[in-house]
Amino acid sequence: MDIDYYTPLIEDLCTTVGLPDAGHVLDTRSIEVEGFDVRLDHFDNDTGLYIVFEFGTVAPERVLGVYRLMLEANLLVYAQDQAQLGVDSDTGSSVLVVRAELSQLNGETLADLLAHYAEHGRYWQQNILQATDEQYQAVASGAFMWIRA
């Protein structure tokens, strides 16, 4: 699968966004997108590209509420995508995992997909992870007003 789609896709992505060292992205399987660390993984027995955005850590006093918001987002927003919010068990960071078919991507479509989910990440950071207590309480009220499709 790597020879067929992954390597040319990453090279095309780097050309599209003006990154001169596609080899580094291929070696590390990571890229920074609008301030977010993003891993780009694939597996030999799978036709998908797995994109993992790290949105940041959850404050201990908000863990339960943030988990509930993640569940709501997974059910109401990301159920239509091949995306899921969760927590990286190694780092405690909130992550968004997106799966896309390698064969349906090129550098431009992948760049657009990365920009789209970076917007989700900014919203998540500003309104949930880094919000003041008052702002966070409004989001976590259960009114579902915070969810943006």
Secondary structure, DSSP 8 states (H G I E B T S, - for coil): -IIIIIHHHHHHHHHHHT-S-HHHHHHHTEEEETTEEEEEEE-TT--EEEEEEEEEE--GGGHHHHHHHHHHHHHHTGGGTTEEEEE-TTT-EEEEEEEEEGGG--HHHHHHHHHHHHHHHHHHIIIIIS--HHHHHHHTTS--TT---
